[in-house]
Amino acid sequence: MVPARTALMWATLAVAIGVPIALAATSPYLQWRDAIYIAASFAGIVALGLLLVQPLLIAGYLPGLSAFRARRVHLLVGGALVVAITVHVAGLWVTSPPDMLDALLFRAPTLFSPFGVVAMWAIFATATLALFRRRLGLRTWRITHMPLAAIIVGGSVTHGMLIEGTMETMSKAALCALVVLATVKVMIDLWPRKKRAVRPTESP
């Protein structure tokens, strides 16, 4: 039997991610869009939800998972995040190549575009570094990964909040707030700290 605390934690996570997706599915903006655009939009929403899962996994905050399994799932979710972002960008490219080209070249008139592009490249950079994690070592990996994670979260949340589109406003704001809070909490908990050397007390 699953403990009540474990069930509550997973249910809360499911609601935090599932409700924004469900409400986005009822958006009137989708009525005049084709399937590729809709798929691209929901890939972006899923990617935002995965950003909430990632810090919770690596810090061991999700009950019912051992540290080893949580790290493995963290890697898998990271791969899913790369796929989701790729689908998001590719779908928008198919629907409107000129707009996506302007966004990638940082010349789009929309304010949300550069934040999304920066977050995208930070995600791809993190995925590339993850391939060489063993060579980098744990300390170097954390020092490089954490700033990239901050860029990913900051850019993605800003990108999402500035867009007035498929996602419902309140549920989007709540999800973005949870992503930021979870990331900041984990970074504070896991940031490498120098241990102070304890000097023995001198006897008189």
Secondary structure, 3 states (H helix, E strand, C coil): CCCHHHHHHHHHHHHHHHHHHHHHCCCHHHHHCCHHHHHHHHHHHHHHHHHHHHHHHHCCCCCCCCHHHHHHHHHHHHHHHHHHHHHHHHHHHHHCHHHHHHHHCCCCCCCHHHHHHHHHHHHHHHHHHHHCHHHHCHHHHHHHHHHHHHHHHHHHHHHHHHCCCCCCHHHHHHHHHHHHHHHHHHHHHHCCCCCCCCCCCCCC
